[in-house]
Amino acid sequence: CSDELFIRPLSLVLSAAVRKGITEAVARAFKDTRVKAVVLCGENGKFCGGADIREFAKAMSGPPLVPMIHAIEAGEKPVVAAIEEMALGGGLELALGCHYRVAHAKARLGLPEVTLGLLPAAGGTQRLPRLTGIPAALDLITTGRHISAQEALKLGIVDRVTEGNAVEAAVELALSVVGRPLAPRRLSNHATPLPADLDGVFEEVLVQVKRRARGAMAPVACAKAVRAAAELPYSRGLECERELMNTLFTSGQARALQYCFFAQRAAGKWSLPNGARWDNSRPRAVHTAGVIGLGTMGRGIAVCLVKAGISVVAVETEEKQLDSGRRAVRGMLERDAKRRGVTAPLHMITFTLSMQQLRDVDLVIEAVFEDMALKKSVFAELSRVCRPNALLCTNTSGLDVDELASVTDRPPLVVGMHFFAPAHVMKLLEVICGPRSSPETVATAMTLGKRLGKVSVAVGNCPGFVGNRMLKLYLDQAHFLLEEGASPEQVDQALEEFGFALGIFKVADLSGLDIGWRVRKAAGLIGPDVDPKFPSRHRQGRRYCPLPDLLCEQGRLGQKSGRGWYLYDSAGGKEARPDPAISSFLQEYRLRYGISARRITEQEVVERCVFVLANEGFRILEDGMAAAPEDIDMVYVFGYGWPRHRGGPMFHAAQVGLATVLQRLEFYHRQNPDIPHLQPSTLLRRLVGARSPPMQQWKQHIRSINSQL
Ligand SMILES: CCCCCCC[C@H](O)CC(=O)SCCNC(=O)CCNC(=O)[C@H](O)C(C)(C)COP(=O)([O-])OP(=O)([O-])OC[C@H]1O[C@@H](n2cnc3c(N)ncnc32)[C@H](O)[C@@H]1OP(=O)([O-])[O-]
């Protein structure tokens, strides 16, 4: 066997060194008359994660991928790819250049380049459609989704799937095909199978990709490259693939998406000022968890925990809520299990009215109403009921975690876990490190978040934490723009053009306008506590916009009441229509306050809303509430619908140019001196003074080391 086969390990990515290794080894094997066939496999049981993304920012060195794959395909000896664990991006393209492919049953395959703002440019857009046909190739290439080995087998992407050792199975296959003609196995020789309605298929896909990621270039380029595979001979299709890739490669979008890839991983590498870090703090094992409160948040959290294999005790205070919570949670688990073709793990959750049942759990996540007094009473009770080393977590969107910790017998074991609705769907988890949260507690919450499939970001304990602290100012700008002359549709359209999945007023209608109303009442911004001497459009020394309060007073609470900033067909309706009543309401409002409406440009909408986010992000960095700009960006990308292809508010500010951001903020602040948040932050000024260093160096310019993390 060793005479006939030449097995060469690959490392996880196709770095210059790996490409050199493969090129040389395959050339030697092709030349060596003792070798009859070649098996390519990965190192440590992993076939390949694709091109080395870190190399994209540098000058290209080492043998290029495309000729390397061509040489393999053109070889006169059969080459078999043994796919263990993953064949992604350039890794799958390499496998498609081989004559046969064997995959382990647990392997995942895919062409995720689109998620990095690129396309599969090592022949992937030309070979895959020739193998699977256009619709399947379009689906995989434009979404970047990973598929199982079984699906790959169905699509014809792999020839064999094995539960056993994939390398041994590949060796067996290689031995069995020695001497067979290779021409039919060279995908570049194949004609692309065409669907009857080629134009219709592409039209449909373009509609879908534009809906999924508004303004993103890569999915459109991916579709164009696949179209070339349908219409052009292989070599011309390859040229088209290269040209499209060159355009994407140099685009800001690709840089932003690749930044997101690394920023997401960097967010997991948290550190605290006391020296505790992700790699020196041991998380506790979590086998059982309690969830208190089965409202929308509690239900989603319970579902996430059960799906991650953690036994849950879910507690409610009244039979009626317990019953509806039980029905909702079971329904979600059953639907999910049905989708995945497995049995719903209903036995892993217990529903109870008794807090006593939490006495043995490893950790509790409290998800009761956002009310400090209520949460404090729950935490005091948990101190009495839970075993002394159980972790106590609060799901809060902005309350003081330390104040809550102070009513317990174990402040070091208290941490915030801010989930986003719906909690079983949304990817973001803000882990709020109180000043007294222990490293072990933070490590446990961060690791638990990862186990639940979340992107966990460690943030400091301040009102609104990172996400909602910034959101408040973004919303304020949108409201001020309405006062000054814009309409909700105009603001939303500008933000959607920028790339947000939904404009801010549509989001507000979806979430319910009464939520903010309640928060503002609790903060004393509305109601009997407001000093009647103050004009209605000023509070606490700054401009205040009462428009959303006035809407709530009219019963316009958003989708749930069928009317909010928009009009809906009925209560609970989803289709937002501009409401002429809002237009007259705004006109009357401006008249009452003597505001003459002016024409507001799309540029002003985007700059004021988006730069104010970044400006507050700089303040958050200075206050030590986030450890790095990447963390702030990941909060926005995964929790607030920020368009990923724009990297996040901090990355976007760096892309636009910090000097420009500063100058525009100064301009808007001069126009609106009563909006203090338009005043450029000290850190932004300092960075511009230091000639706008790259993001990795921003930390060095934060003078007051005041980290709350
Ligand atoms: C004309 C021009 C021709 C150009 C040819 C184009 C070729 C091709 O079409 C382009 C591509 O392949 S584009 C690529 C298409 N491929 C993809 O998009 C796949 C991207 N990768 C993944 O999806 C996941 O990382 C895996 C599923 C591979 C592993 O998941 P897991 O087990 O949970 O582990 P983890 O924590 O995620 O990663 C572990 C460490 O590896 C690092 N790293 C990983 N991949 C990297 C890469 N490609 N690169 C560099 N680094 C990469 C990662 O940062 C982390 O580093 P840290 O310092 O420890 O933090």
The ligand as an SDF file (V2000), in Angstrom:
LIG
                    3D

 60 62  0  0  0  0  0  0  0  0999 V2000
   -7.7620   35.3790   -7.4570 C   0  0  0  0  0  0  0  0  0  0  0  0
   -7.4330   35.1980   -5.9680 C   0  0  0  0  0  0  0  0  0  0  0  0
   -7.5110   33.7320   -5.5580 C   0  0  0  0  0  0  0  0  0  0  0  0
   -7.8300   33.6240   -4.1280 C   0  0  0  0  0  0  0  0  0  0  0  0
   -8.3300   32.2270   -3.8470 C   0  0  0  0  0  0  0  0  0  0  0  0
   -9.5250   32.2540   -2.9480 C   0  0  0  0  0  0  0  0  0  0  0  0
   -9.6750   30.9320   -2.2460 C   0  0  0  0  0  0  0  0  0  0  0  0
  -10.9330   30.8040   -1.4690 C   0  0  0  0  0  0  0  0  0  0  0  0
  -12.0630   30.8380   -2.3220 O   0  0  0  0  0  0  0  0  0  0  0  0
  -11.0530   31.8550   -0.4020 C   0  0  0  0  0  0  0  0  0  0  0  0
  -11.2620   31.2210    0.9330 C   0  0  0  0  0  0  0  0  0  0  0  0
  -11.1080   30.0610    1.1650 O   0  0  0  0  0  0  0  0  0  0  0  0
  -11.7050   32.3000    2.1650 S   0  0  0  0  0  0  0  0  0  0  0  0
  -11.8340   31.2450    3.5960 C   0  0  0  0  0  0  0  0  0  0  0  0
  -13.0610   30.4440    3.5960 C   0  0  0  0  0  0  0  0  0  0  0  0
  -13.1480   29.7060    4.8220 N   0  0  0  0  0  0  0  0  0  0  0  0
  -13.9100   30.1100    5.8440 C   0  0  0  0  0  0  0  0  0  0  0  0
  -14.6210   31.0790    5.7660 O   0  0  0  0  0  0  0  0  0  0  0  0
  -13.8490   29.2770    7.0960 C   0  0  0  0  0  0  0  0  0  0  0  0
  -13.5910   30.1710    8.2820 C   0  0  0  0  0  0  0  0  0  0  0  0
  -13.3670   29.4130    9.4910 N   0  0  0  0  0  0  0  0  0  0  0  0
  -14.3490   28.8100   10.1810 C   0  0  0  0  0  0  0  0  0  0  0  0
  -15.5000   28.7800    9.7810 O   0  0  0  0  0  0  0  0  0  0  0  0
  -13.9990   28.1810   11.4820 C   0  0  0  0  0  0  0  0  0  0  0  0
  -12.8630   28.8440   12.0010 O   0  0  0  0  0  0  0  0  0  0  0  0
  -13.6640   26.6740   11.3820 C   0  0  0  0  0  0  0  0  0  0  0  0
  -14.9640   25.9270   11.0600 C   0  0  0  0  0  0  0  0  0  0  0  0
  -12.6290   26.4080   10.3100 C   0  0  0  0  0  0  0  0  0  0  0  0
  -13.1070   26.1770   12.7410 C   0  0  0  0  0  0  0  0  0  0  0  0
  -14.0060   26.5570   13.7530 O   0  0  0  0  0  0  0  0  0  0  0  0
  -13.6020   26.3570   15.2870 P   0  0  0  0  0  0  0  0  0  0  0  0
  -13.0700   24.9830   15.4580 O   0  0  0  0  0  0  0  0  0  0  0  0
  -14.7610   26.8040   16.0900 O   0  0  0  0  0  0  0  0  0  0  0  0
  -12.3630   27.3190   15.5430 O   0  0  0  0  0  0  0  0  0  0  0  0
  -12.2760   28.9170   15.4070 P   0  0  0  0  0  0  0  0  0  0  0  0
  -12.1430   29.5060   16.7720 O   0  0  0  0  0  0  0  0  0  0  0  0
  -13.3220   29.4530   14.5280 O   0  0  0  0  0  0  0  0  0  0  0  0
  -10.8960   29.0470   14.6290 O   0  0  0  0  0  0  0  0  0  0  0  0
   -9.6890   28.6020   15.2400 C   0  0  0  0  0  0  0  0  0  0  0  0
   -8.5850   29.5540   14.8590 C   0  0  0  0  0  0  0  0  0  0  0  0
   -8.3370   29.4550   13.4510 O   0  0  0  0  0  0  0  0  0  0  0  0
   -8.4750   30.7400   12.8350 C   0  0  0  0  0  0  0  0  0  0  0  0
   -9.0450   30.5230   11.5060 N   0  0  0  0  0  0  0  0  0  0  0  0
  -10.0810   29.7430   11.1760 C   0  0  0  0  0  0  0  0  0  0  0  0
  -10.2870   29.7620    9.8580 N   0  0  0  0  0  0  0  0  0  0  0  0
   -9.3310   30.5690    9.3440 C   0  0  0  0  0  0  0  0  0  0  0  0
   -9.0140   30.9830    8.0310 C   0  0  0  0  0  0  0  0  0  0  0  0
   -9.7010   30.5440    6.9640 N   0  0  0  0  0  0  0  0  0  0  0  0
   -7.9780   31.8260    7.8710 N   0  0  0  0  0  0  0  0  0  0  0  0
   -7.2710   32.2550    8.9140 C   0  0  0  0  0  0  0  0  0  0  0  0
   -7.5270   31.8950   10.1890 N   0  0  0  0  0  0  0  0  0  0  0  0
   -8.5380   31.0580   10.3860 C   0  0  0  0  0  0  0  0  0  0  0  0
   -9.4100   31.5120   13.7550 C   0  0  0  0  0  0  0  0  0  0  0  0
   -9.2430   32.9050   13.5870 O   0  0  0  0  0  0  0  0  0  0  0  0
   -8.9430   31.0280   15.1210 C   0  0  0  0  0  0  0  0  0  0  0  0
   -7.7460   31.7320   15.4310 O   0  0  0  0  0  0  0  0  0  0  0  0
   -7.4180   32.1460   16.9470 P   0  0  0  0  0  0  0  0  0  0  0  0
   -6.1810   32.9530   16.8380 O   0  0  0  0  0  0  0  0  0  0  0  0
   -7.3080   30.8580   17.6820 O   0  0  0  0  0  0  0  0  0  0  0  0
   -8.6150   32.9580   17.4070 O   0  0  0  0  0  0  0  0  0  0  0  0
  1  2  1  0
  2  3  1  0
  3  4  1  0
  4  5  1  0
  5  6  1  0
  6  7  1  0
  7  8  1  0
  8  9  1  0
  8 10  1  0
 10 11  1  0
 11 12  2  0
 11 13  1  0
 13 14  1  0
 14 15  1  0
 15 16  1  0
 16 17  1  0
 17 18  2  0
 17 19  1  0
 19 20  1  0
 20 21  1  0
 21 22  1  0
 22 23  2  0
 22 24  1  0
 24 25  1  0
 24 26  1  0
 26 27  1  0
 26 28  1  0
 26 29  1  0
 29 30  1  0
 30 31  1  0
 31 32  2  0
 31 33  1  0
 31 34  1  0
 34 35  1  0
 35 36  2  0
 35 37  1  0
 35 38  1  0
 38 39  1  0
 39 40  1  0
 40 41  1  0
 40 55  1  0
 41 42  1  0
 42 43  1  0
 42 53  1  0
 43 44  1  0
 43 52  1  0
 44 45  2  0
 45 46  1  0
 46 47  1  0
 46 52  2  0
 47 48  1  0
 47 49  2  0
 49 50  1  0
 50 51  2  0
 51 52  1  0
 53 54  1  0
 53 55  1  0
 55 56  1  0
 56 57  1  0
 57 58  2  0
 57 59  1  0
 57 60  1  0
M  CHG  4  33  -1  37  -1  59  -1  60  -1
M  END
$$$$
